């Protein structure tokens, strides 16, 4: 991403009057956030970290401070106004970015504004701080920043200070003065803003956001019952930025962003087919599925969708191609057992050999972003040739349909981009209906669609298969019966002499001669 | 105990040479100890060890660096004789801790409160019974972060005069900062009252 610095920086580049270094940023040290910020926060900026309780404002600020010293040798100050320093420190002990030995007066300096105010004879318990009180506090902060050459400052929280100021004008003046003073000292500042309710956008007073140079909005997002944290750069003066939400979780390492699964167009489309080795199916497909394509395999319960997937993987494994199975319906042991029974393949042995990876998750336990991350991590680390996702329908139980479409679109591009030939399994709800593939344009996403269906003929349930779509290739369009045998699926002939198989309105084909004969017999009386 | 050597500079040996000179001169010497941040802890530990164990001195240690409860075990582990030290802790209360009262330590609310620091140090001087007595201010650099330069010059000058009068040695610990910084200016301002200066090389 090209760095774009506007305003004063351009003036400096032209020999202008302002002491502004072009492109000089305070990196957060968190890769995804720095990317969203086009490199980092412009140095000397005052950024509002706005969010409700529990979103991780303090953790982000602490990570920024500790990364600042460890990675960029920039001393920092943490000023607390809400909880004692020792508690704030204790809460950070389990994070890998935290290093207690760095807490010292000239490295990462921690202080409690309430102690300072007490010693300045400011009554911090009342909400009537005067301008003189503000000046005294600002003077101490200036002394601290100058004295230790601090490049980063955190005020946790600015809301607590604002509540102690007499009126809105003082709040405005305080933040403006603080921002200007620190900017002149080339110290970048993060101010925590406690947003208590939905009607408060970025701060309780609605003033802080206008005075700050930047705003990071942190929040919990409810995604169909699963909660995920998100951060969005709402405003950042002096730099171009990515204003879309970035999803993260808080781990031992601090902020851990879900990598984005971007929609990227294929540069090279290979003209190579991968046989499924399913008896009779490759003939229908003209030799197999094209490499780096995605196939939606859809059908009712019991039609053998998972078995198709297992056989497709087996075909690759036997040739030494890596296979990945992402299972959201059954556990690993169950999959091993199923595979051993039919199509008689020892998946456990293949996994031990390192050519197969079976990853099973309860779909409910992961958020939308974690599901995307799972695909990304497994594909990037294992580099499979064949991938089975079993199934999209189990994800639909936890995501809204739009999210499922988004998920399918993203993994479709991602898998193709990474050279994977994939089968995405989808279950039709009813026994005879095929509504799922037409819902919400799901059918437009994959390259190929294979349909498995039941049909009732002469009081027995029989199964048929048809290839509905195959991009870039002719294919067999007949409806063919298939049976499940011990060795797997066997695709047989089309239903000769029978019509209406697809619609379910089955009747026999009656030949013209037989009809004429019947009329003649009638006329003879 | 191994001697503390930093970049070929034997700090322990230097203390062994200099401290007896102060004593022979009758005490009341004001020494500035300027150390880079990264050597601050080993340098102060060694200073306190040599003072309390090798020279049998007793004194007051004012700290803005570590809370009393955490500091004592560290000193013990470094073979510092803590029974010979009274403490003025300027950290615990600022960190929001509620330390238990102890006769060996005064807790001051924050480095802004220099009057309380002065009172606490003075209060302990009468309790020092050994021949050789000392006060270590660790560090003036931190106190300066919370106060104006003239205020700290005044504070240091006043306390130095008081200690000189009582023949108590003072070691003013400072941490090396950039040239031209307020810290640097303070060192320049204190020159007239200093008897000695020790610079730990970077």
Interface residues (C-beta under 8 A of the other chain):
Chain A: X83 X84 X85 X86 X87 X89 X104 X105 X106 X107 X109 X110 X111 X112 X115 X116 X118 X119 X120 X140 X143 X144 X146 X147 X148 X149
Chain B: X37 X40 X64 X65 X93 X94 X95 X96 X97 X109 X110 X112 X113 X139 X141 X142 X144 X145 X146 X147 X148 X175 X177 X178 X181 X182 X183
